[in-house]
């Protein structure tokens, strides 16, 4: 009479092999999740930047996008900045808001660290009217992996890029 089943040695060998395969696959899966979060956040930021620019042109007046609480990682608001201080106040008119997917860190260069403003012609500008250009950087969880960059040129056009980001921009990781 023949009995069906596995011996203890066969079962332990299968479990050992399964453990090795899982330990190889889990780090790769983590990188895929991190990469996807960066892409989603990049798209969310880009959509809000485009909304800011389109609203400024449509209304023929300046429209501002600024991070909530001064931190892009907390999200951002698009609004009519009636008192021209680049911060959302009670007197301002909210046009939209969003929050980034959980990413390591979002930082902006120069004035972009605290706001982005478009005039009625769709050009990015500083509060005093000079041109505003810079980069918003979305840092990966692991240093050395590719991050995402949203680059705004001197006339306000947006370009998205992917590549390594210097550690100095990613020091405030959350």
KEKE-3310 file (N, C-alpha, C; in steps of 0.2 Angstrom, whole numbers, plus 5000, padded with zeros to 4 digits):
npx = (5004:5003:5007:5002:5010:5022:5039:5047:5060:5058:5049:5055:5066:5059:5053:5065:5070:5059:5060:5072:5069:5059:5066:5075:5066:5058:5065:5066:5053:5050:5058:5051:5038:5042:5047:5035:5027:5035:5033:5019:5017:5025:5017:5005:5010:5014:5002:4995:5004:5001:4988:4988:4995:4986:4975:4979:4981:4968:4961:4968:4976:4988:4991:4994:5004:5007:5016:5008:5008:5021:5029:5032:5030:5019:5009:5000:4993:4983:4979:4971:4981:4977:4983:4997:5007:5012:5007:4994:4980:4966:4959:4962:4957:4954:4958:4961:4968:4980:4989:5004:5009:5015:5031:5049:5055:5052:5058:5062:5070:5078:5066:5056:5056:5046:5035:5026:5022:5011:5009:4996:5000:5004:5017:5030:5033:5042:5037:5039:5039:5049:5057:5054:5062:5067:5069:5059:5062:5060:5064:5071:5068:5079:5095:5104:5096:5085:5078:5064:5062:5055:5056:5056:5056:5063:5052:5041:5038:5036:5046:5048:5059:5070:5081:5097:5098:5106:5113:5112:5100:5091:5091:5082:5073:5058)
npy = (4994:5011:5027:5043:5059:5071:5069:5073:5079:5083:5093:5102:5106:5112:5123:5130:5133:5141:5152:5157:5162:5171:5181:5186:5192:5202:5214:5219:5221:5231:5242:5244:5248:5260:5267:5268:5276:5288:5291:5293:5304:5314:5315:5320:5332:5339:5340:5349:5360:5363:5366:5377:5386:5386:5391:5404:5410:5408:5417:5428:5434:5433:5417:5407:5393:5384:5376:5367:5373:5377:5366:5355:5341:5340:5342:5353:5369:5377:5394:5410:5423:5436:5445:5445:5437:5424:5414:5404:5412:5418:5428:5424:5415:5398:5387:5374:5359:5347:5331:5324:5307:5295:5299:5300:5313:5329:5343:5360:5371:5387:5400:5391:5383:5388:5393:5394:5404:5410:5422:5431:5429:5416:5414:5410:5418:5429:5436:5449:5451:5447:5434:5417:5402:5385:5370:5356:5343:5326:5314:5298:5283:5276:5281:5284:5278:5282:5298:5309:5324:5340:5352:5369:5382:5398:5404:5398:5385:5368:5354:5337:5325:5311:5304:5303:5311:5323:5320:5331:5337:5328:5327:5330:5318:5310)
npz = (5000:4996:5002:5001:5002:5010:5015:5030:5027:5014:5015:5023:5015:5004:5011:5015:5002:4998:5007:5004:4991:4993:5001:4992:4983:4991:4994:4981:4977:4987:4981:4969:4974:4981:4969:4962:4971:4970:4957:4957:4966:4959:4947:4953:4959:4946:4940:4948:4947:4933:4934:4942:4933:4922:4928:4931:4918:4913:4922:4920:4930:4944:4951:4965:4971:4985:4998:5011:5027:5025:5021:5008:5009:5017:5008:4997:4992:4980:4975:4975:4979:4988:4996:4993:4999:4997:5005:5011:5017:5027:5019:5006:4991:4989:4977:4974:4982:4987:4992:4994:4989:5000:5001:5003:5004:4999:4991:4987:4976:4979:4978:4976:4986:4995:4988:4972:4959:4946:4933:4924:4911:4911:4915:4926:4941:4954:4969:4969:4955:4947:4937:4940:4943:4945:4954:4959:4970:4972:4983:4983:4994:4997:4997:4982:4973:4959:4959:4957:4947:4945:4935:4933:4921:4916:4910:4915:4910:4912:4916:4917:4926:4929:4939:4948:4964:4973:4990:4999:4996:5001:5014:5024:5026:5028)
capx = (5000:5007:5005:5003:5012:5029:5043:5050:5066:5056:5045:5060:5069:5054:5053:5071:5070:5054:5063:5077:5066:5056:5071:5077:5060:5055:5069:5065:5046:5051:5060:5045:5033:5045:5047:5028:5025:5038:5029:5012:5018:5027:5011:5001:5013:5014:4995:4994:5007:4998:4982:4990:4997:4980:4970:4982:4980:4961:4958:4972:4979:4992:4989:5000:5004:5012:5016:5004:5013:5028:5032:5029:5028:5012:5004:5000:4987:4983:4975:4972:4984:4975:4988:5003:5012:5013:5004:4986:4977:4959:4957:4963:4952:4956:4956:4962:4973:4982:4994:5009:5009:5021:5038:5054:5056:5051:5061:5062:5076:5076:5059:5051:5055:5040:5029:5026:5017:5011:5005:4991:5002:5007:5025:5032:5036:5043:5032:5040:5038:5055:5056:5055:5064:5070:5067:5056:5065:5056:5069:5069:5069:5086:5100:5107:5091:5083:5073:5060:5063:5050:5060:5052:5061:5061:5045:5036:5037:5037:5049:5049:5065:5071:5088:5100:5097:5112:5111:5111:5093:5087:5093:5076:5069:5053)
capy = (5000:5017:5032:5050:5065:5073:5067:5079:5082:5086:5099:5107:5108:5116:5129:5133:5136:5147:5157:5161:5166:5177:5185:5189:5196:5207:5220:5221:5223:5238:5247:5245:5252:5267:5270:5270:5282:5294:5293:5296:5311:5318:5317:5325:5339:5341:5341:5355:5365:5364:5369:5384:5390:5387:5396:5411:5412:5409:5422:5434:5436:5429:5412:5404:5386:5384:5370:5367:5373:5378:5359:5351:5334:5340:5344:5360:5373:5382:5399:5417:5426:5443:5450:5444:5435:5417:5410:5404:5416:5418:5432:5421:5411:5392:5384:5367:5357:5340:5329:5319:5300:5294:5299:5301:5320:5334:5349:5365:5376:5395:5402:5385:5380:5391:5394:5394:5409:5411:5428:5430:5427:5409:5414:5409:5424:5430:5440:5456:5452:5444:5427:5412:5396:5381:5362:5352:5336:5320:5310:5291:5281:5273:5285:5281:5276:5288:5302:5313:5331:5344:5358:5375:5386:5405:5407:5394:5379:5362:5348:5332:5321:5306:5303:5303:5317:5324:5319:5337:5339:5323:5326:5330:5313:5309)
capz = (5000:4995:5006:4998:5007:5010:5021:5034:5024:5008:5018:5026:5009:5001:5015:5014:4995:4998:5011:4999:4985:4996:5004:4986:4980:4995:4992:4974:4978:4990:4976:4965:4978:4981:4963:4960:4975:4967:4951:4958:4968:4953:4943:4957:4959:4940:4939:4952:4944:4927:4936:4944:4927:4918:4931:4930:4911:4912:4926:4919:4936:4947:4955:4968:4973:4991:5002:5017:5033:5023:5019:5002:5011:5020:5003:4994:4990:4974:4978:4973:4985:4987:5000:4989:5004:4995:5010:5011:5023:5027:5014:5000:4988:4988:4970:4975:4986:4986:4996:4990:4991:5005:4999:5007:5005:4993:4993:4982:4976:4979:4980:4975:4993:4999:4983:4965:4957:4939:4931:4919:4904:4911:4916:4933:4944:4961:4972:4966:4948:4943:4935:4945:4940:4950:4954:4965:4970:4976:4985:4985:5001:4997:4993:4976:4968:4955:4962:4952:4947:4941:4933:4930:4918:4917:4907:4918:4907:4917:4913:4922:4924:4933:4940:4955:4968:4978:4996:5002:4995:5004:5021:5029:5025:5033)
cpx = (5005:5004:5007:5005:5019:5032:5045:5056:5063:5052:5050:5064:5065:5054:5059:5072:5065:5057:5068:5074:5062:5061:5074:5072:5058:5059:5067:5058:5046:5053:5055:5040:5036:5045:5040:5026:5028:5034:5022:5013:5021:5021:5006:5004:5013:5007:4993:4997:5004:4991:4983:4991:4990:4975:4973:4980:4972:4958:4962:4974:4983:4988:4995:4998:5009:5011:5012:5009:5020:5032:5028:5027:5021:5007:5004:4993:4988:4977:4976:4975:4983:4980:4995:5009:5014:5011:4997:4984:4969:4956:4958:4958:4956:4954:4957:4968:4974:4987:4998:5008:5015:5027:5043:5055:5055:5054:5062:5068:5074:5069:5054:5051:5049:5034:5031:5020:5017:5007:5000:4993:5005:5014:5025:5035:5037:5037:5033:5040:5044:5053:5058:5057:5067:5067:5064:5059:5061:5062:5067:5071:5076:5091:5104:5102:5089:5077:5069:5061:5057:5054:5056:5057:5059:5055:5040:5034:5039:5041:5050:5055:5066:5079:5091:5099:5103:5109:5109:5103:5088:5088:5087:5071:5064:5052)
cpy = (5006:5023:5039:5055:5066:5070:5074:5083:5085:5093:5104:5110:5113:5123:5133:5137:5142:5153:5161:5165:5172:5183:5189:5194:5202:5214:5223:5224:5230:5243:5248:5249:5259:5270:5272:5276:5288:5296:5296:5303:5316:5320:5321:5332:5342:5344:5348:5361:5367:5368:5376:5388:5391:5392:5403:5414:5413:5415:5429:5437:5431:5423:5409:5397:5386:5378:5371:5368:5374:5372:5356:5344:5334:5341:5351:5363:5377:5387:5406:5421:5434:5447:5449:5442:5428:5412:5410:5407:5416:5423:5429:5416:5404:5389:5377:5365:5349:5338:5324:5312:5300:5294:5301:5308:5324:5340:5354:5369:5383:5396:5396:5382:5382:5392:5394:5399:5410:5418:5426:5428:5419:5409:5414:5416:5425:5435:5447:5457:5449:5437:5423:5406:5392:5374:5360:5345:5332:5315:5303:5289:5279:5278:5281:5279:5282:5291:5305:5320:5335:5351:5363:5380:5393:5408:5402:5387:5373:5357:5343:5327:5316:5305:5303:5310:5317:5323:5325:5339:5334:5322:5326:5324:5312:5301)
cpz = (5000:4998:5002:5004:5006:5016:5024:5030:5017:5010:5020:5020:5005:5005:5015:5007:4995:5002:5007:4994:4988:4998:4998:4983:4984:4994:4986:4974:4981:4986:4971:4968:4979:4975:4961:4964:4972:4961:4952:4961:4963:4949:4947:4957:4952:4938:4942:4949:4937:4929:4938:4938:4923:4921:4931:4924:4911:4916:4924:4925:4940:4951:4958:4971:4979:4995:5009:5023:5031:5021:5014:5004:5014:5015:5001:4992:4984:4976:4975:4979:4985:4991:4998:4994:5002:5001:5010:5017:5022:5021:5007:4998:4986:4981:4970:4980:4985:4991:4993:4993:4996:5002:5004:5009:4999:4995:4986:4982:4976:4982:4980:4982:4997:4994:4976:4963:4949:4938:4926:4912:4905:4913:4924:4935:4951:4963:4970:4959:4944:4941:4940:4941:4946:4949:4960:4964:4974:4977:4986:4992:5002:4993:4988:4971:4965:4959:4956:4953:4943:4941:4930:4927:4919:4915:4910:4915:4912:4913:4918:4920:4930:4933:4947:4958:4973:4985:5000:5001:4999:5011:5026:5028:5031:5034)
residu = (UNK:UNK:UNK:UNK:UNK:UNK:UNK:UNK:UNK:UNK:UNK:UNK:UNK:UNK:UNK:UNK:UNK:UNK:UNK:UNK:UNK:UNK:UNK:UNK:UNK:UNK:UNK:UNK:UNK:UNK:UNK:UNK:UNK:UNK:UNK:UNK:UNK:UNK:UNK:UNK:UNK:UNK:UNK:UNK:UNK:UNK:UNK:UNK:UNK:UNK:UNK:UNK:UNK:UNK:UNK:UNK:UNK:UNK:UNK:UNK:UNK:UNK:UNK:UNK:UNK:UNK:UNK:UNK:UNK:UNK:UNK:UNK:UNK:UNK:UNK:UNK:UNK:UNK:UNK:UNK:UNK:UNK:UNK:UNK:UNK:UNK:UNK:UNK:UNK:UNK:UNK:UNK:UNK:UNK:UNK:UNK:UNK:UNK:UNK:UNK:UNK:UNK:UNK:UNK:UNK:UNK:UNK:UNK:UNK:UNK:UNK:UNK:UNK:UNK:UNK:UNK:UNK:UNK:UNK:UNK:UNK:UNK:UNK:UNK:UNK:UNK:UNK:UNK:UNK:UNK:UNK:UNK:UNK:UNK:UNK:UNK:UNK:UNK:UNK:UNK:UNK:UNK:UNK:UNK:UNK:UNK:UNK:UNK:UNK:UNK:UNK:UNK:UNK:UNK:UNK:UNK:UNK:UNK:UNK:UNK:UNK:UNK:UNK:UNK:UNK:UNK:UNK:UNK:UNK:UNK:UNK:UNK:UNK:UNK)
# end
